Amino acid sequence: MSRIKRRAAYYVGVIVVLVAVSALVYDFGMRTFEPGPYPPPGTEVSLLHSTQVVVETFTATGYGSDSPWSSAEMNLLVMLLDLTGVGLFFLALPAILLPLFRDALSPSPPTELTDDLAEHVVVCSDTSRAEALIDELDSNGIEYVFVESDRDRAVSLDEDDHRVIHGDPESTAELKAAAVGEARALVADVSDRVDASIVLAAREATDETTIISVVEDTDTATYHRLAGADHVLTPRQALGESLAGKLTTGIDADSADTVSLGEDVEIAELPVHRNSRITGRTIAESDLRAEYGVNVLGAWIRGRFETPAPIDEPLRDGTVLLLAGGRDGIDRLKSAELSSAIRSDEGAVIVAGYGEVGRTVSKALEEHDVPHTTVDLRDHDGVDVVGDVTDPDVLRAAGIETASAIVLALPDDTLTEFATLVVRDIDPRTEIVARAERTGGVRKAYRAGADYVLALATVSGRSIASRVLTDERILSVDTSVELVSTTAPALEGKRLRDAKVRERTGCTVVAVRRDGTVFTDLDADFRIEADDELVVAGTDEGTNEFVERHR
């Protein structure tokens, strides 16, 4: 029963009790203070008659034969009944009547599936964190259904043409209504405790479906496995490691975001720091191919992925290059270009926010002997400066004026954007590496002045999708550029120049795997054959469009 209906039931119960008590009091008063005879002649006071008078009074429809009353006591009682009736009406109007009318006139979310589903994905998740996952499922033609307990969110999802069931995801019956037994996977990403309950309910409903649980606190992962989860993901930890990696790559070349495609073929991200040797030089002037044997496939510039990368524009700090080449060449390039990323003569790195992401960043910096200062609103173990990171005085106390970089590991996008503006105002040279909660917050953080931004929704969505998809392999879950490996039957027999992948999707084919051999030196005349596995790089939107167009 809904909250409004329960409230209405309680209200009716109170009315019944109040009418009964008032009728008894009125009956006693009439017998005691208003002796007969009553008009019309022959009328006798009865409990039924007293109840009728009370109902007439509460509903303001009149008093019949009992008016007027001669005694002061009965007149006071009737005035009290009048006020009670008016009060009950004005209490019911906003609390019950208007909500009931609004519910009756507003659209109702579905409570059951209207069609048969199989091999779908049941999503029990905060809708903002599910954005990247839904995009991946849509591009691969995989159906899904939300199980949403909040009525307004369920209505909104239904109006946006998402398949949704309004119900409690912790209920086995509701999960069965979502056909969880026929699903390929169930995703639980609400909160650590709720997710564990969802896993238990899902495992009670079926033993066949793959259950994926997303945890905020890595210490709770064990409990989710005990509950029956097949995969327990920790995207906040992966996000923290990726953010820290943008600052420690120069110290430990192996810590960079690198994907191996074969025995000696790698795809890697190379962040351009302000101390890097190639900062201020163009890609053409850097001559990375001749010196290190690597190709620049594209560049992530202030939230935009450009492919091919502009070769005649000077590289700015904050740019992230996407490289392809041999392992030795990439390692030598990273060592040469990034060894001065964080120098000993510069100030410490500031880690703003000490939740799961911030603690992971701090741990990674500590492992690489990078001096750092932690800032958080709450005073607990590991926090060096307590205060609001949007307060310039707090940032100065943390050493922002001499800091080499700041990592904004904050769970609120608005707070991240404002903190970025404050840091930029204090010191325009400080490198800002930021976490965004939603994918929509990435562009705004870049616009505010951040050098590198990665969204939790992106990491979470890719991590989940990599365990759900069968026709596509996501090679990078914690990088700004998404790398996917997939077949493209629609391109069979076509040359790359005719496929127009860059023009149509904004991404690029960086490698082709054929019969165990990986080809990375692809020219425009390279022809795609049957069963070729293409490695595609681009934004999440671009790679999703590629898969949707060519699957």
CORDA-V842409 format. One record per pair of residues at least 24 apart in sequence whose ideal C-beta (glycine too) atoms are under 6 Angstrom apart, sorted by the first residue. I is the first residue (numbers start at 1). J is the second residue. D is the distance in Angstrom with one decimal. If there is no record, write none. Layout:
I&J&D + I&J&D
This chain:
4&99&4.7 + 7&96&5.9 + 8&96&5.0 + 11&96&5.6 + 19&54&5.6 + 22&54&4.6 + 23&50&4.7 + 23&51&4.1 + 23&54&4.8 + 26&50&4.5 + 26&54&5.7 + 29&74&5.3 + 29&77&5.4 + 33&71&3.9 + 33&73&4.6 + 33&74&5.2 + 34&71&5.8 + 34&74&5.6 + 39&65&5.6 + 57&81&4.4 + 57&85&5.8 + 58&85&3.7 + 107&155&5.7 + 109&154&3.7 + 109&155&4.9 + 109&158&5.2 + 109&166&3.8 + 111&166&5.4 + 112&177&5.2 + 117&143&5.9 + 117&179&4.9 + 118&182&4.4 + 119&184&4.8 + 120&144&5.6 + 120&183&5.2 + 121&185&5.0 + 121&468&5.9 + 122&178&5.0 + 122&180&5.2 + 122&183&4.9 + 122&186&4.3 + 123&187&5.1 + 124&169&3.8 + 124&188&5.0 + 124&198&5.2 + 125&187&5.8 + 125&189&3.9 + 128&438&5.0 + 129&189&5.7 + 129&457&5.2 + 129&460&5.5 + 131&439&5.6 + 131&457&5.3 + 132&457&5.2 + 132&458&5.1 + 132&461&2.4 + 132&540&6.0 + 133&461&4.0 + 133&464&5.0 + 133&465&5.6 + 135&544&5.2 + 136&465&3.9 + 139&544&3.6 + 139&547&4.6 + 139&548&4.3 + 140&469&5.7 + 145&178&5.1 + 147&174&5.9 + 147&178&5.2 + 169&198&5.1 + 170&197&4.4 + 170&198&5.6 + 170&201&5.5 + 172&201&4.6 + 172&204&5.0 + 172&205&5.0 + 175&201&5.7 + 175&202&5.5 + 175&205&5.0 + 176&205&5.3 + 180&205&5.2 + 180&206&5.6 + 180&209&5.7 + 181&206&4.2 + 183&209&5.0 + 185&210&4.4 + 185&212&5.9 + 185&468&5.0 + 186&211&5.1 + 187&212&5.0 + 187&464&5.6 + 188&213&4.8 + 189&214&3.9 + 192&216&5.5 + 192&217&5.7 + 192&220&4.6 + 196&223&5.7 + 196&224&5.6 + 196&227&4.9 + 199&224&6.0 + 199&227&4.1 + 199&228&5.3 + 199&229&4.9 + 200&227&5.0 + 203&228&3.5 + 212&464&5.7 + 212&467&5.8 + 216&356&5.9 + 231&467&5.3 + 233&463&4.9 + 235&459&4.4 + 235&460&4.0 + 235&463&5.3 + 236&356&4.2 + 236&357&5.0 + 237&360&5.0 + 238&459&5.4 + 238&478&4.7 + 239&357&5.5 + 239&456&5.6 + 239&459&4.8 + 240&357&4.3 + 240&360&2.7 + 240&361&4.7 + 241&360&5.9 + 241&364&5.8 + 242&454&5.8 + 242&478&3.8 + 243&361&5.5 + 243&407&5.5 + 243&433&5.2 + 244&361&4.5 + 244&364&3.5 + 244&365&5.8 + 246&271&5.0 + 246&433&5.2 + 246&452&5.2 + 247&405&5.6 + 248&368&4.5 + 249&338&5.2 + 250&338&2.9 + 250&339&5.2 + 250&341&3.2 + 251&368&5.0 + 252&368&5.9 + 253&331&5.1 + 253&334&4.2 + 253&335&5.2 + 256&334&5.8 + 257&479&4.6 + 259&475&4.6 + 259&476&5.7 + 259&483&5.6 + 261&511&5.4 + 261&518&4.9 + 262&518&4.0 + 264&326&5.0 + 264&327&5.6 + 265&518&4.9 + 265&520&5.6 + 266&327&5.2 + 266&330&5.3 + 267&324&5.3 + 268&323&5.0 + 268&330&5.1 + 269&320&5.3 + 269&479&5.4 + 270&321&4.4 + 270&323&5.6 + 271&320&5.1 + 272&315&5.1 + 272&317&5.7 + 272&319&4.4 + 273&317&5.7 + 273&341&4.4 + 274&317&3.9 + 275&340&4.3 + 276&337&5.1 + 277&337&5.5 + 278&315&5.5 + 278&337&5.8 + 279&315&5.9 + 279&317&5.5 + 280&314&5.2 + 282&312&5.3 + 282&314&5.7 + 283&309&5.9 + 283&311&4.4 + 284&311&4.6 + 292&329&4.2 + 292&332&5.7 + 292&333&4.4 + 293&325&5.3 + 293&326&5.7 + 293&329&4.0 + 294&323&4.8 + 294&325&3.3 + 294&329&5.1 + 294&330&5.8 + 295&324&5.0 + 296&321&5.5 + 297&322&4.6 + 297&324&5.4 + 297&510&5.0 + 297&537&6.0 + 298&322&4.6 + 300&480&4.8 + 300&481&5.8 + 302&446&4.7 + 303&442&5.7 + 303&443&4.8 + 303&446&3.7 + 305&481&6.0 + 305&538&5.8 + 305&539&4.9 + 307&502&6.0 + 307&508&4.3 + 318&451&3.3 + 320&480&5.8 + 322&481&5.2 + 322&537&5.9 + 324&510&5.6 + 324&520&5.1 + 342&370&5.8 + 342&404&5.4 + 346&404&4.0 + 347&399&5.4 + 347&402&3.5 + 347&403&4.4 + 347&404&5.7 + 348&372&5.1 + 348&373&5.1 + 349&405&4.9 + 350&398&5.1 + 350&403&5.1 + 350&406&4.2 + 351&407&5.0 + 352&389&4.2 + 352&408&5.1 + 353&409&3.9 + 353&410&4.4 + 354&383&5.4 + 357&409&4.2 + 357&435&5.6 + 358&409&3.8 + 361&407&5.2 + 361&409&5.7 + 373&398&5.0 + 373&399&5.9 + 389&419&4.9 + 390&418&5.1 + 390&419&5.1 + 390&422&5.5 + 392&422&5.9 + 400&426&5.5 + 401&427&5.8 + 403&430&5.8 + 405&431&3.9 + 406&430&5.9 + 406&432&5.7 + 407&433&4.8 + 408&434&4.1 + 409&435&5.1 + 413&437&5.1 + 413&441&3.5 + 416&445&5.8 + 417&444&5.4 + 417&445&5.7 + 417&448&4.7 + 420&445&6.0 + 420&448&4.0 + 420&449&5.2 + 420&450&5.1 + 421&448&5.2 + 424&449&3.9 + 472&547&5.9 + 481&537&5.4 + 482&540&5.1 + 482&543&5.0 + 483&537&5.3 + 484&536&5.4 + 484&543&5.0 + 485&533&5.6 + 485&535&5.1 + 486&547&5.7 + 487&533&5.9 + 488&534&5.4 + 488&550&3.8 + 490&550&4.2 + 491&528&4.7 + 491&550&5.4 + 492&530&5.2 + 494&528&5.7 + 495&525&5.4 + 495&527&5.1 + 496&524&5.5 + 496&526&5.0 + 497&524&3.8 + 505&542&4.9 + 505&545&4.6 + 505&546&4.5 + 506&538&5.8 + 506&542&4.1 + 507&536&5.4 + 507&537&5.9 + 507&538&2.4 + 507&542&3.8 + 507&543&5.5 + 507&546&5.7 + 508&537&5.7 + 509&534&5.3 + 509&536&5.7 + 510&535&5.3 + 510&537&4.9 + 511&535&4.0
